[in-house]
Amino acid sequence: MAYQAELVVDEKATLGEGPHWDGQKNVLYWVDIIGQKLHQYDPKRNENRVFQFDQYIGAAVPAENGQIIVGLQNGLYRFDLQSERLALIEDPEIDLPHNRFNDGKCDSLGRLYIGTMDLNAEKGKGSLYRLDLSGQIKKMLSPVTISNGLAWSPDEKYMYYIDTPTGEVSTFSYDKQSGDIVYKKTAVKIPKGMGSPDGMTIDQEGMIWIAHWGGSRVTRWNPHEGKQLDEVSVPAPNVTSCTFGGEHLDELYITTARQGLSEEELASNPKAGGLFKVKTKEKGMVAQIYRGKI
């Protein structure tokens, strides 16, 4: 069946990204990278709280100690929602001032995988890192161009990964104990004319949901067969990411961007940059938090 997403926050974000559902607080964290904002959306109260930063913010993931790990332009930080204080964890790319952090997620043991990219998306300038439970950072993949979507299979044998300009989703063998990954194969190749793969999530059946930059949609795929199964229509051209939330994890939250659209395109797509939601018959996986030392 084809789904239709509905607008829930008319934020008009320049580059909405990185949605993460906090099942403990029943709120959604998401970011506006270019707007340098962290959003905390409470669907029950229909409130969207905004935290303003002074540099680009690519991802926000809750930590076990109640703080939020944020990937900023100049490193990984811990952020206290109450005091709004930032504290640097580490900047592994201090020698690359024109890079910034982008998409990031945790595996089931609570290790954070988070990637980087050049501000102008220059080819091969980014990497994928892992923040271990010890607080140490390890480079996992390099070079990449736009480190983006991440997901782990329900049986935890595979990690799926998107480097946007490749137009594909890659399957990596994943070792849960060590956290290491080894490239296996291409899972999905996005057909031309459907936009570029951006953020991604996975459902309890092991099917991946991919946001399409320039494609006005989120698609559902079988990553073992490379076959498209379903589609969500989104009234915004640049769809950036998605994640499951809600009490039963059957609400797909979708972020979008205004960046890259002309004045004419913005006029004909007034909801661009908004946060969207759609109720699905499928249920998502629990979004993991960081469980290490920071």
Secondary structure, DSSP 8 states (H G I E B T S, - for coil): -EEE-EEEE----SBEEEEEEETTTTEEEEEETTTTEEEEEETTTTEEEEEE-SS-EEEEEEBTTS-EEEEETTEEEEE-TTT--EEEEE-TTTT-TTEEEEEEEE-TT--EEEEEEETT--TT-EEEEEE-TTS-EEEEEEEESBEEEEEE-TTSSEEEEEEGGG-EEEEEEE-TTT--EEEEEEEEE--TTS-EEEEEEEBTTS-EEEEEETTTEEEEEETTTTEEEEEEE-SSSEEEEEEEESTTS-EEEEEEE-TT--HHHHHH-TTTT-EEEEE-SS-B-----B-S--
